[in-house]
Amino acid sequence: MELLDPTAVGTFERGGEPAHEVWRVYEGEIAEGWPYDRESFAFAEPEGGTEHVSRWVPIDRLRQPNTTFYVPDVLDALTA
C-alpha cells in the first residue's frame, strides 16, 4: 500500500514515563482504491514489518465521551 503526498500533522505522546505511547500522525491519500471500500484493513509497517489494523472512524465519533481516544490533541490538529 502506498501513501501519496504524506504530510506530517505532528508527533503526539501520552504519559512521559518509560515505554509511554507516541503517535506520529500524517495526512495523505492511499494510492490504491480498495481500502476506501472497506470498514477496516490490515497493513504492515514498512520499517519493522509490524502488522496493524486500520479503521475508518469519523472524527465526531472519536470526540464522544463513550469513545476511548487517548490523545484529543490529535483530533484538534486534524480539524485545525
C-alpha positions as CSV (number, residue, x, y, z in Angstrom):
1,M,0.0,0.0,0.0
2,E,1.4,3.4,-1.0
3,L,0.7,6.7,0.8
4,L,0.6,9.6,-1.6
5,D,1.9,13.0,-0.6
6,P,2.2,12.2,3.1
7,T,2.2,15.4,5.2
8,A,3.2,15.3,8.8
9,V,0.5,16.6,11.1
10,G,2.6,16.2,14.3
11,T,4.0,13.9,16.9
12,F,1.9,13.4,19.9
13,E,2.5,11.5,23.2
14,R,0.7,10.3,26.3
15,G,2.5,9.8,29.5
16,G,6.1,10.7,29.6
17,E,7.1,7.6,31.5
18,P,9.3,4.8,30.2
19,A,7.5,2.9,27.5
20,H,4.9,5.6,27.1
21,E,2.9,5.9,23.8
22,V,3.9,8.1,20.9
23,W,1.9,8.7,17.7
24,R,3.3,10.1,14.5
25,V,0.3,11.4,12.5
26,Y,0.3,12.0,8.8
27,E,-2.3,13.1,6.3
28,G,-2.3,11.8,2.7
29,E,-4.2,9.6,0.3
30,I,-3.8,5.9,-0.3
31,A,-2.8,5.2,-3.9
32,E,-4.9,2.0,-4.1
33,G,-8.7,2.5,-4.0
34,W,-9.7,-0.7,-2.2
35,P,-9.1,0.5,1.4
36,Y,-11.7,3.2,0.9
37,D,-14.3,0.5,0.2
38,R,-13.7,-1.4,3.4
39,E,-14.6,-0.7,7.1
40,S,-11.2,-1.8,8.2
41,F,-8.0,-3.3,6.6
42,A,-4.6,-4.7,7.7
43,F,-1.3,-3.2,6.8
44,A,2.4,-3.8,7.6
45,E,4.6,-1.1,8.8
46,P,7.5,-0.7,6.3
47,E,10.3,-0.3,8.8
48,G,9.7,-3.2,11.1
49,G,7.1,-5.3,9.3
50,T,4.7,-5.0,12.3
51,E,1.1,-5.7,11.2
52,H,-1.7,-3.3,12.3
53,V,-5.4,-2.8,11.6
54,S,-6.8,0.5,10.4
55,R,-10.4,1.5,10.7
56,W,-12.3,4.5,9.3
57,V,-13.8,6.4,12.2
58,P,-15.4,9.8,11.9
59,I,-13.7,12.4,14.0
60,D,-17.0,13.4,15.6
61,R,-17.4,9.8,16.9
62,L,-13.9,10.0,18.4
63,R,-14.9,13.1,20.4
64,Q,-17.9,11.3,22.0
65,P,-17.5,10.7,25.8
66,N,-18.2,7.0,25.4
67,T,-15.4,6.5,22.9
68,T,-11.8,5.9,24.1
69,F,-9.3,8.0,22.3
70,Y,-6.2,8.8,24.3
71,V,-4.8,12.0,22.7
72,P,-7.5,14.6,21.9
73,D,-4.7,16.9,20.6
74,V,-4.6,14.6,17.5
75,L,-8.2,15.4,16.7
76,D,-7.7,19.1,17.2
77,A,-4.7,19.0,14.8
78,L,-6.7,17.1,12.2
79,T,-9.6,19.6,12.3
80,A,-7.4,22.8,12.5
